[in-house]
Amino acid sequence: MSNWGMPWLSGKKRGLRSWVLVILNESPKTGSELMDEMERMSGGWWRPSPGSVYPLLEELTKEGVTRRKDDGRYELLAPARDAFGWRFPSRGPRSPSDVAREIGSLVAYLEDLRRSEPARFAEAQPTLKEASERLIHLLG
């Protein structure tokens, strides 16, 4: 078996498969809802085509990884969900500490940007000033 005993991760569309399986691990979705969620998750940078998503959903259904419900939504079947276990945790709500750490990472990115591309950094300064004022107010 390929892919660590998870044959449904093999094939040409490995990246797309992973996205679909992660999203379906959270809740059933139609193909259109999957495409919307992938576009949202990528910040609008990527939206897979129906010509990629729907054949993949059919393939996953034939493999016994998903099933299409009467309402048209695809759901991940228990054997596949059990095989994933810890590999695909939910993207549920983050804690305030997680958000604060992410802000710290974004600040590090902005520090690098200021050094490497001062003109691009300058474009963001008004927005950064407003955000910093809000954070200062929040901290009271």
SESEVEX-266316 format. One record per atom (N, C-alpha, C): residue number from 1; atom name; y, z, x. Coordinates in Angstrom, 1 decimal, decimal comma. Layout:
- NUM/CA/Y/Z/X
...
% end
This chain:
- 1/N/-1,2/0,0/0,8
- 1/CA/0,0/0,0/0,0
- 1/C/1,2/0,0/0,9
- 2/N/2,2/-0,7/0,4
- 2/CA/3,5/-0,7/1,2
- 2/C/4,4/0,3/0,7
- 3/N/5,5/0,5/1,5
- 3/CA/6,6/1,4/1,1
- 3/C/6,1/2,8/0,8
- 4/N/5,3/3,4/1,7
- 4/CA/4,9/4,8/1,5
- 4/C/4,2/5,1/0,2
- 5/N/3,3/4,2/-0,1
- 5/CA/2,5/4,4/-1,4
- 5/C/3,3/4,1/-2,6
- 6/N/4,4/3,4/-2,6
- 6/CA/5,2/3,1/-3,7
- 6/C/5,4/1,6/-3,8
- 7/N/4,4/0,9/-4,3
- 7/CA/4,4/-0,6/-4,2
- 7/C/5,6/-1,2/-5,0
- 8/N/6,1/-0,4/-6,0
- 8/CA/7,2/-1,0/-6,8
- 8/C/8,5/-1,1/-6,0
- 9/N/8,5/-0,5/-4,8
- 9/CA/9,7/-0,7/-3,9
- 9/C/9,6/-1,9/-3,0
- 10/N/8,5/-2,6/-3,0
- 10/CA/8,3/-3,8/-2,2
- 10/C/8,9/-5,0/-2,8
- 11/N/9,0/-6,1/-2,1
- 11/CA/9,5/-7,3/-2,6
- 11/C/10,8/-7,7/-2,1
- 12/N/11,3/-8,9/-2,6
- 12/CA/12,6/-9,4/-2,1
- 12/C/13,8/-8,6/-2,5
- 13/N/13,7/-7,9/-3,6
- 13/CA/15,0/-7,3/-4,1
- 13/C/14,9/-5,8/-3,9
- 14/N/14,5/-5,3/-2,7
- 14/CA/14,3/-3,9/-2,5
- 14/C/15,6/-3,1/-2,8
- 15/N/16,7/-3,6/-2,4
- 15/CA/17,9/-2,8/-2,7
- 15/C/18,2/-2,7/-4,2
- 16/N/18,1/-3,8/-4,9
- 16/CA/18,3/-3,8/-6,3
- 16/C/17,3/-2,9/-7,0
- 17/N/16,0/-3,0/-6,6
- 17/CA/15,0/-2,2/-7,2
- 17/C/15,4/-0,7/-7,0
- 18/N/15,8/-0,3/-5,9
- 18/CA/16,1/1,1/-5,6
- 18/C/17,3/1,5/-6,6
- 19/N/18,3/0,7/-6,7
- 19/CA/19,4/1,0/-7,6
- 19/C/18,9/1,2/-9,0
- 20/N/18,1/0,3/-9,5
- 20/CA/17,6/0,3/-10,9
- 20/C/16,7/1,6/-11,1
- 21/N/15,9/1,9/-10,1
- 21/CA/15,0/3,0/-10,3
- 21/C/15,8/4,3/-10,2
- 22/N/16,8/4,4/-9,4
- 22/CA/17,6/5,6/-9,3
- 22/C/18,3/5,8/-10,7
- 23/N/18,8/4,8/-11,2
- 23/CA/19,6/4,9/-12,5
- 23/C/18,6/5,2/-13,7
- 24/N/17,5/4,5/-13,7
- 24/CA/16,5/4,8/-14,8
- 24/C/15,9/6,2/-14,6
- 25/N/15,9/6,7/-13,5
- 25/CA/15,4/8,1/-13,3
- 25/C/16,2/9,1/-14,0
- 26/N/17,5/8,7/-14,3
- 26/CA/18,4/9,6/-15,0
- 26/C/18,3/9,5/-16,5
- 27/N/18,2/8,2/-17,0
- 27/CA/18,1/8,0/-18,4
- 27/C/17,8/6,5/-18,7
- 28/N/17,2/6,2/-19,8
- 28/CA/16,9/4,8/-20,2
- 28/C/18,2/4,0/-20,3
- 29/N/18,1/2,7/-19,9
- 29/CA/19,3/1,9/-20,0
- 29/C/18,8/0,5/-20,3
- 30/N/19,7/-0,3/-20,9
- 30/CA/19,5/-1,7/-21,1
- 30/C/19,9/-2,4/-19,8
- 31/N/19,5/-3,7/-19,7
- 31/CA/19,9/-4,4/-18,5
- 31/C/21,4/-4,5/-18,3
- 32/N/22,1/-4,6/-19,4
- 32/CA/23,6/-4,7/-19,3
- 32/C/24,1/-3,3/-18,9
- 33/N/23,6/-2,3/-19,4
- 33/CA/24,0/-0,9/-19,0
- 33/C/23,7/-0,7/-17,5
- 34/N/22,6/-1,2/-17,0
- 34/CA/22,3/-1,0/-15,6
- 34/C/23,3/-1,8/-14,8
- 35/N/23,7/-3,0/-15,2
- 35/CA/24,7/-3,7/-14,4
- 35/C/26,0/-3,0/-14,4
- 36/N/26,4/-2,5/-15,6
- 36/CA/27,7/-1,8/-15,7
- 36/C/27,7/-0,6/-14,8
- 37/N/26,5/0,2/-14,8
- 37/CA/26,4/1,4/-13,9
- 37/C/26,5/1,0/-12,4
- 38/N/25,8/0,0/-12,0
- 38/CA/25,8/-0,4/-10,6
- 38/C/27,3/-0,8/-10,2
- 39/N/28,0/-1,5/-11,1
- 39/CA/29,3/-1,9/-10,8
- 39/C/30,2/-0,6/-10,7
- 40/N/30,0/0,3/-11,6
- 40/CA/30,7/1,6/-11,5
- 40/C/30,4/2,4/-10,3
- 41/N/29,1/2,5/-9,9
- 41/CA/28,7/3,2/-8,7
- 41/C/29,2/2,6/-7,5
- 42/N/29,4/1,3/-7,5
- 42/CA/29,9/0,6/-6,2
- 42/C/31,4/0,5/-6,2
- 43/N/32,1/1,2/-7,2
- 43/CA/33,5/1,1/-7,2
- 43/C/34,1/-0,2/-7,5
- 44/N/33,3/-1,0/-8,3
- 44/CA/33,7/-2,4/-8,7
- 44/C/33,5/-3,4/-7,6
- 45/N/32,8/-3,1/-6,5
- 45/CA/32,6/-4,0/-5,4
- 45/C/31,4/-4,9/-5,7
- 46/N/30,5/-4,5/-6,5
- 46/CA/29,3/-5,3/-6,7
- 46/C/28,8/-5,2/-8,1
- 47/N/28,4/-6,3/-8,7
- 47/CA/27,8/-6,3/-10,0
- 47/C/26,7/-7,3/-9,9
- 48/N/25,4/-6,8/-10,1
- 48/CA/24,3/-7,8/-10,0
- 48/C/24,3/-8,8/-11,2
- 49/N/23,7/-9,9/-11,0
- 49/CA/23,7/-10,9/-12,0
- 49/C/22,6/-10,6/-13,0
- 50/N/22,7/-11,1/-14,2
- 50/CA/21,6/-11,0/-15,2
- 50/C/20,3/-11,7/-14,7
- 51/N/20,5/-12,7/-13,9
- 51/CA/19,4/-13,5/-13,3
- 51/C/18,6/-12,7/-12,3
- 52/N/19,2/-11,6/-11,8
- 52/CA/18,5/-10,7/-10,9
- 52/C/17,9/-9,5/-11,6
- 53/N/18,7/-8,9/-12,5
- 53/CA/18,3/-7,7/-13,2
- 53/C/17,2/-7,9/-14,1
- 54/N/17,3/-8,8/-15,0
- 54/CA/16,3/-9,0/-16,1
- 54/C/14,9/-9,4/-15,6
- 55/N/14,8/-10,3/-14,6
- 55/CA/13,5/-10,6/-14,1
- 55/C/12,9/-9,4/-13,3
- 56/N/13,7/-8,6/-12,7
- 56/CA/13,3/-7,4/-12,0
- 56/C/12,7/-6,4/-13,1
- 57/N/13,5/-6,2/-14,2
- 57/CA/13,0/-5,3/-15,2
- 57/C/11,6/-5,8/-15,8
- 58/N/11,5/-7,1/-16,0
- 58/CA/10,2/-7,6/-16,4
- 58/C/9,1/-7,3/-15,4
- 59/N/9,4/-7,5/-14,2
- 59/CA/8,4/-7,3/-13,1
- 59/C/8,0/-5,8/-13,1
- 60/N/9,0/-4,9/-13,2
- 60/CA/8,7/-3,5/-13,2
- 60/C/7,9/-3,1/-14,4
- 61/N/8,1/-3,7/-15,5
- 61/CA/7,3/-3,4/-16,7
- 61/C/5,9/-3,9/-16,5
- 62/N/5,7/-5,1/-15,9
- 62/CA/4,4/-5,6/-15,7
- 62/C/3,6/-4,7/-14,7
- 63/N/4,3/-4,1/-13,8
- 63/CA/3,7/-3,2/-12,8
- 63/C/3,4/-1,8/-13,3
- 64/N/3,9/-1,6/-14,5
- 64/CA/3,7/-0,3/-15,1
- 64/C/4,6/0,8/-14,6
- 65/N/5,7/0,4/-14,1
- 65/CA/6,7/1,3/-13,6
- 65/C/7,7/1,7/-14,7
- 66/N/8,0/0,7/-15,5
- 66/CA/9,0/0,9/-16,7
- 66/C/8,3/0,4/-17,9
- 67/N/9,0/0,8/-19,0
- 67/CA/8,6/0,2/-20,3
- 67/C/9,9/-0,1/-21,1
- 68/N/9,8/-1,1/-21,9
- 68/CA/11,0/-1,4/-22,8
- 68/C/10,8/-0,7/-24,1
- 69/N/11,7/0,1/-24,5
- 69/CA/11,7/0,8/-25,7
- 69/C/12,1/-0,1/-26,9
- 70/N/11,9/0,4/-28,1
- 70/CA/12,3/-0,4/-29,3
- 70/C/13,8/-0,7/-29,3
- 71/N/14,6/0,2/-28,8
- 71/CA/16,1/0,0/-28,8
- 71/C/16,5/-0,9/-27,7
- 72/N/15,6/-1,5/-26,9
- 72/CA/16,0/-2,4/-25,8
- 72/C/16,2/-1,8/-24,5
- 73/N/16,2/-0,5/-24,5
- 73/CA/16,4/0,2/-23,2
- 73/C/15,1/0,3/-22,4
- 74/N/15,2/0,3/-21,1
- 74/CA/14,1/0,4/-20,2
- 74/C/14,0/1,9/-19,8
- 75/N/12,8/2,4/-19,7
- 75/CA/12,7/3,8/-19,2
- 75/C/11,7/3,8/-18,1
- 76/N/11,9/4,7/-17,2
- 76/CA/10,9/4,9/-16,1
- 76/C/9,7/5,7/-16,6
- 77/N/8,5/5,2/-16,3
- 77/CA/7,3/5,9/-16,8
- 77/C/7,0/7,1/-16,0
- 78/N/6,3/8,0/-16,5
- 78/CA/5,9/9,3/-15,9
- 78/C/5,3/9,1/-14,5
- 79/N/4,3/8,2/-14,3
- 79/CA/3,6/8,1/-13,0
- 79/C/4,6/7,7/-11,9
- 80/N/5,5/6,8/-12,2
- 80/CA/6,6/6,4/-11,3
- 80/C/7,5/7,5/-11,0
- 81/N/7,9/8,2/-12,1
- 81/CA/8,9/9,3/-11,9
- 81/C/8,2/10,4/-11,1
- 82/N/7,0/10,7/-11,3
- 82/CA/6,3/11,7/-10,6
- 82/C/6,1/11,3/-9,1
- 83/N/5,9/10,1/-8,8
- 83/CA/5,7/9,6/-7,5
- 83/C/7,1/9,7/-6,7
- 84/N/8,2/9,5/-7,4
- 84/CA/9,5/9,7/-6,7
- 84/C/9,7/11,1/-6,3
- 85/N/9,5/12,0/-7,2
- 85/CA/9,7/13,4/-6,9
- 85/C/11,1/13,6/-6,4
- 86/N/11,2/14,1/-5,2
- 86/CA/12,5/14,5/-4,6
- 86/C/13,3/13,3/-4,1
- 87/N/12,6/12,1/-4,0
- 87/CA/13,3/10,9/-3,4
- 87/C/14,5/10,4/-4,1
- 88/N/14,6/10,6/-5,4
- 88/CA/15,7/10,1/-6,2
- 88/C/16,3/11,2/-7,0
- 89/N/17,0/12,1/-6,4
- 89/CA/17,6/13,2/-7,2
- 89/C/18,6/12,7/-8,2
- 90/N/18,9/13,4/-9,2
- 90/CA/19,9/13,1/-10,1
- 90/C/21,3/13,1/-9,5
- 91/N/22,2/12,3/-10,0
- 91/CA/23,6/12,3/-9,5
- 91/C/24,4/13,1/-10,4
- 92/N/23,9/14,2/-10,9
- 92/CA/24,6/15,0/-11,8
- 92/C/25,9/15,6/-11,3
- 93/N/26,5/16,5/-12,1
- 93/CA/27,8/17,0/-11,7
- 93/C/27,8/17,7/-10,3
- 94/N/28,8/17,5/-9,6
- 94/CA/28,9/18,1/-8,3
- 94/C/29,7/19,4/-8,4
- 95/N/29,4/20,3/-7,4
- 95/CA/30,1/21,6/-7,4
- 95/C/31,5/21,4/-6,8
- 96/N/32,4/22,4/-7,1
- 96/CA/33,7/22,3/-6,4
- 96/C/33,6/22,2/-4,9
- 97/N/32,6/22,9/-4,3
- 97/CA/32,5/22,9/-2,9
- 97/C/32,1/21,5/-2,4
- 98/N/31,2/20,8/-3,2
- 98/CA/30,8/19,4/-2,8
- 98/C/32,1/18,5/-2,8
- 99/N/32,9/18,7/-3,9
- 99/CA/34,1/17,9/-4,0
- 99/C/35,1/18,2/-2,8
- 100/N/35,2/19,5/-2,5
- 100/CA/36,1/19,8/-1,4
- 100/C/35,6/19,2/0,0
- 101/N/34,3/19,2/0,2
- 101/CA/33,7/18,6/1,4
- 101/C/34,0/17,1/1,4
- 102/N/33,9/16,5/0,2
- 102/CA/34,2/15,1/0,1
- 102/C/35,6/14,8/0,4
- 103/N/36,5/15,6/0,0
- 103/CA/37,9/15,5/0,3
- 103/C/38,1/15,6/1,8
- 104/N/37,4/16,5/2,4
- 104/CA/37,5/16,6/3,9
- 104/C/37,1/15,4/4,6
- 105/N/36,0/14,8/4,1
- 105/CA/35,5/13,5/4,7
- 105/C/36,5/12,4/4,5
- 106/N/37,2/12,3/3,3
- 106/CA/38,2/11,3/3,1
- 106/C/39,4/11,5/4,0
- 107/N/39,8/12,8/4,2
- 107/CA/40,9/13,1/5,1
- 107/C/40,5/12,6/6,5
- 108/N/39,3/12,8/7,0
- 108/CA/38,9/12,3/8,3
- 108/C/39,0/10,8/8,4
- 109/N/38,6/10,1/7,3
- 109/CA/38,8/8,6/7,2
- 109/C/40,2/8,2/7,4
- 110/N/41,1/8,9/6,6
- 110/CA/42,5/8,6/6,7
- 110/C/43,1/8,9/8,1
- 111/N/42,7/9,9/8,7
- 111/CA/43,1/10,2/10,1
- 111/C/42,8/9,0/11,0
- 112/N/41,5/8,6/10,9
- 112/CA/41,1/7,4/11,7
- 112/C/41,9/6,2/11,4
- 113/N/42,2/6,0/10,1
- 113/CA/42,9/4,8/9,6
- 113/C/44,4/4,9/10,2
- 114/N/44,9/6,0/10,2
- 114/CA/46,3/6,2/10,7
- 114/C/46,4/5,8/12,2
- 115/N/45,3/6,2/13,0
- 115/CA/45,3/5,8/14,4
- 115/C/45,0/4,3/14,6
- 116/N/44,1/3,8/13,8
- 116/CA/43,6/2,4/14,1
- 116/C/44,4/1,3/13,4
- 117/N/44,9/1,7/12,2
- 117/CA/45,6/0,7/11,4
- 117/C/46,8/1,3/10,7
- 118/N/47,9/1,6/11,5
- 118/CA/49,0/2,3/10,9
- 118/C/49,7/1,6/9,7
- 119/N/49,7/0,3/9,7
- 119/CA/50,3/-0,4/8,6
- 119/C/49,6/-0,2/7,3
- 120/N/48,2/-0,2/7,4
- 120/CA/47,4/0,0/6,1
- 120/C/47,6/1,5/5,7
- 121/N/47,6/2,4/6,7
- 121/CA/47,9/3,8/6,3
- 121/C/49,2/4,0/5,7
- 122/N/50,2/3,3/6,2
- 122/CA/51,6/3,5/5,6
- 122/C/51,6/3,0/4,1
- 123/N/50,8/2,0/3,8
- 123/CA/50,8/1,6/2,4
- 123/C/50,3/2,7/1,4
- 124/N/49,5/3,6/1,9
- 124/CA/48,9/4,7/1,1
- 124/C/49,8/5,9/1,1
- 125/N/50,8/6,0/1,9
- 125/CA/51,5/7,3/2,1
- 125/C/52,1/7,8/0,8
- 126/N/52,8/7,0/0,0
- 126/CA/53,3/7,6/-1,3
- 126/C/52,2/8,2/-2,2
- 127/N/51,1/7,6/-2,3
- 127/CA/50,0/8,1/-3,1
- 127/C/49,5/9,4/-2,4
- 128/N/49,4/9,4/-1,1
- 128/CA/48,9/10,6/-0,4
- 128/C/49,8/11,7/-0,5
- 129/N/51,1/11,4/-0,5
- 129/CA/52,1/12,5/-0,6
- 129/C/52,0/13,2/-2,0
- 130/N/51,8/12,3/-3,0
- 130/CA/51,7/12,9/-4,4
- 130/C/50,4/13,7/-4,5
- 131/N/49,3/13,2/-3,9
- 131/CA/48,0/13,9/-4,0
- 131/C/48,1/15,3/-3,2
- 132/N/48,8/15,2/-2,1
- 132/CA/48,9/16,5/-1,3
- 132/C/49,7/17,5/-2,0
- 133/N/50,8/17,0/-2,7
- 133/CA/51,6/18,0/-3,5
- 133/C/50,8/18,6/-4,6
- 134/N/50,0/17,8/-5,2
- 134/CA/49,1/18,3/-6,3
- 134/C/48,1/19,3/-5,8
- 135/N/47,5/19,1/-4,6
- 135/CA/46,6/20,0/-4,0
- 135/C/47,3/21,3/-3,6
- 136/N/48,5/21,2/-3,0
- 136/CA/49,3/22,4/-2,7
- 136/C/49,5/23,2/-3,9
- 137/N/49,9/22,6/-5,0
- 137/CA/50,2/23,3/-6,3
- 137/C/48,9/23,9/-6,8
- 138/N/47,8/23,2/-6,7
- 138/CA/46,5/23,7/-7,2
- 138/C/46,1/25,0/-6,4
- 139/N/46,4/25,0/-5,1
- 139/CA/46,0/26,2/-4,3
- 139/C/47,0/27,3/-4,5
- 140/N/48,1/27,0/-5,1
- 140/CA/49,1/28,1/-5,5
- 140/C/49,6/28,8/-4,4
% end
